[in-house]
Amino acid sequence: MQVQQRIEETGMQNIRSKIHGEMDHPYLSSIIEQPTPDKLQLTLSEAICTAAGLSKKETEVIVSTLLLIYHGLAVHEEIEWLARHADERHRQLGVLAGDYYSSKYYRLLAESGQIQLIGHFALAIQTINEVKAELVRAPVDFTLDVERYLQMQEKIHATLLHALRMALVPHQPQWEALVSHLVRAHVLKAELEKMSASTWTRHAANLSLWQQATNEEKKWLKAIKASDERDNRIMSLYVKYGTSTYLFSLLEAAAALAKPEMVVADGASEELRNLLEQLFAPDALPRRVCEEG
């Protein structure tokens, strides 16, 4: 078991090194901080490649490609934040960095002979951009249904993985379920973490809050939004309406559905199994504990 774990860790480290090497650009890296490869995307895509029986070299190329696309699309979401920097280059290079990361996938897949994946990933990128456009279209609309919002977030984070799954293991339904449930669980964990900001931006907790708040509460929530500042009164409403308990119950349900699929999924590594346990690490629970007293 320890030998297998060391082999898996070495393989992951090789993939991370390749990703960093592909992302590295002397000028871009001096202005824009290079993103850390997303652990969920990295671990799930590597496991899917293993289940498909690909070689280490093929796995390195494919996983690196998926991560480059994922982070290329993610950098574009940070443009508004980068635009606040006094140096205008941060916004301009944020756009270029995203394009630089994601555009490399053509070359990497073509060089490795994985031509079929170019089409799969191209369709995935289109889907992700369409969902993001829908979210951006009305950023101050808090009438959006919580479940619809979660489904959109899940599509953003799962579509590349599903594209990979359909290309490599199309006849292994356990991988479709495992990707869906694990991504949903991680989306919910991220939504729970957003609560600590105590700002009135659109995320799952605030959408849930808006649907339950009284007219008087909605008035001062709008005022908080207008001020664009942190306000701890939001936390009092989370407690009042049991917001994190609600979201945490959804997280638990998603994790429970992922567990049996993990057992039957060929290629599921120890690192992939650890992702489930990390969802319920002590630092993931304080907000729920706060509400339950």
N, C-alpha and C positions, 0 to 999 in steps of 0.2 A: 504493500500500500504506500509506504513512504517513498519507494523507488518510483512508482507510478506518479505520485504527487510531484516529485522533483522533475520528472520528465515533462509533466504538464506545465509546471512553473517555468521551465526553460523555454518551452514552446511559446508560452505567453510573452515572455521577455523578448524573444526574437521578434514576435509580431509587433510589440510596442516599439522596439528599436527601429523597425522598418517604417512604422507609422511616423515616428518622430523624424526619421531621415527624409521621408517624402514631404513632410510639412515644413521642414527647415528651409528658410530662404534668408540670406544674410540681411537684407534690408527690411523685409516684412517682420522678421523675428525681433529686430531691434526696436520696433514701434508697437507691434501687436503681440501680446503674450500668446505663446503657442498653447492650444488647448490640451488638457489631459485626456487621453482616449477614454471614452465612456465605457465603464466596466460592464454594464449590461449588454451593450451592443457588441463589445469585444468578446465576452464570454459566450453569449448565445450564438454569434456567428461562427466562432471557432468550433463550438459543439456541433452545429449543423454540418460543417465541413467534415468533421470527424465521423459523424453518422453516415455521410455520403461516401466515406472511404477514400477521401482525397489525401494526397501526399502532404508532407509538412510544407514543402515549397509552394504547392498549389494553395494550401490553406493560408499561408502567410500573405500571398498576393491578394486573395479574395477578401480576407478579413481586413487587410490594410486598405483595400479599395473601398469597402463598405464604410469604414471609419472615416476616411477622407471625405466621402460624400456627406455622411452624417454631420461631421463638424463643419464642412463647408456651408451647408444649409443652416446650421446653428449659428455660425458667426453673423450671418445676415440679420438674425433676430437681435443682435447686440448693437446694431447701428445707432439706434436712438441713444443708448447709453454712451457709446463712443463719441457721439456728436456733442456731448456735454463737455468733453475735454477741451481745454484751451487751444490745444494744437489741432488744427483742422485736419492734419494728416491722419489722425486716428480714425475719423469717420471714413475718409477716402480709402485708406488702406484696409479698413474693416471689410468694405465691399470687395476690394481686390483679393484679400486673403481668402474670403469665402469662395470666390470664383477659382482662385489658385488651387485650393485644396480639392474641390469637387471636380474640376476639369481633368485632373490627373487620372481619373478612373478609365477614360478611353485608352490611354497609353498602357496602363498596367494590365488591363484585361486583354488588350490586343496582343501585347508582348507574350502573355502567358497562354494564349490560345483559347481564352474563355470568352469567345465571341458572343455566345448566347446570352451571357449575363449582361452585356451592354444594353440590350433591349429591355431586359427585366428591370434593370436599375433605372433606365431612362423613364419607363412608365411609373416607377416608384417615385422618382423625383417630381414628375408632373403631379402625381396625386398629393404628395406632401405640400408642394407649393400652392395647390388649389385649396387645401385645408387651411394653410397659413393665411392665404388671402382672405378667406371667409372670416377668420378670427380677427384680422386687422381691419376689416371693412367697418365694423362697429365696435371699437374698443371700449366704449363707455356704456354699452348695452348690457345692463345687469339682469335683464329678463330672460337671458339665455338659460335654458334648462340645464341643471347640473349634469345630468347623465349625458346630454348631448355634448356639453363642453368636455367631459371626460373622454367620450368616444373620439372627439377630434384630437385631443392630446395623445390618445393611444394610437391613432392613425399616424400622427407625426412621428412617433417613436417606434412603431412596429412595422411600418410599410416596407422599409428596406429589408428587414429581417424576413418578412413574409415573401418578398420577392426572391430572396436567396433560398428560402425553404422550398418554394414552388419550383425553382430551377434545379435544385440538387436532391431533395427528398420528397417529391410530389406525392408519393404513395405511402407516406408515413404520417397519418393524421395526428399522432400524438405530438408531433412537432408544431403543428398548427395551433393546437390547444395550449401547449406549453409556452410558446411565444406570446400568444394572446394574454394568458393569465399572468405571466411574469411581467410583461410590459405594463399591464393594468395595475398590478401591485406597486410597481416602481413609480408609476405616474401618481398614484394615490399617496405614496410616501412623500414625493416631491411637493404635492399639494398641501399636505400636512405641514411640511417645513415652511411653506410660504406664510403660514399664519403668524409666525413669530415677528414678521415685519410690522404688523399692526398698521398697515397702510391700506387705503381703499382703492386697490387695483383689482382687475378682474381675474379671479381664480376660483377654484371650486368652493372653498370655504366662504368667500364673500358672495358668491352666487346663491349658495344655500341660505346664507344669512339674509340676503335681500328678499328672498321668497317668504321668509318668516317674520321679518321686521314689521313693526307698526308704522303707521304713516308718520308719526312724530320721529321715530328712530330713522326713518328714511330721509327726513329733512336734514338731520345733522350728519348723516352718512354722505349726502350730497355735498354738504359744506366741507367735510373732510376731503372729499375728492377734489373740490375746487382749490383747497389750500395746498394739496399735494404734499402733506406732511404726515409724520407718524402720529398716531393718536391711540393711546391705550384704552380709550373707551370701546374701541372695536373688540378688544379682548374680553371685556365684560359681557358683550353680546354673544361672543362665542360660548362663554360659560353659560349664559342664560338659555341659549338654544341648543346646547350640547353638540356644537358643530363638529369638533374633532372626534367625539365619540361616534358620530354618524359616519365620518370619513374613515375612521379607523375600522369600523365594522365592515366597510366595503373592502378595505385592504385585507383584512383577515379572510374574507370570503374568497377573494382572488387568490391569495396564497394557498388556501385550503384546496382550491381547484387545481392549482399547479402541482401540488405534491404527488398525487397518483400518476400524473403524466411524466413527472421526473423519473419515476421508478421504471417505466416501460420504454423511455426514450433511449435508444442506442446512441452512445457518444456523449451522454451527460457526464461531465467531469465533476471532480470534487469541488472545483472552484465554482461551477454552476450551482451545485447543491448549496454551497455556502451563501449564495446570493439570497436564498430564502431565509436563512437564519439571520442574516444581517438586517433584514427588514424589521425584525423585532428586537434589535439590539437596544440596550438601555437608553441610548440617546434618541431613539425614535419614539419614546413613550411619554416624555414629560408633559406635553400639552394635554394629552388625554387624562393623565393622572391629575393635573391641575383642575380640570373640569369636574372630575369625579370626587375631588376632595380627598 
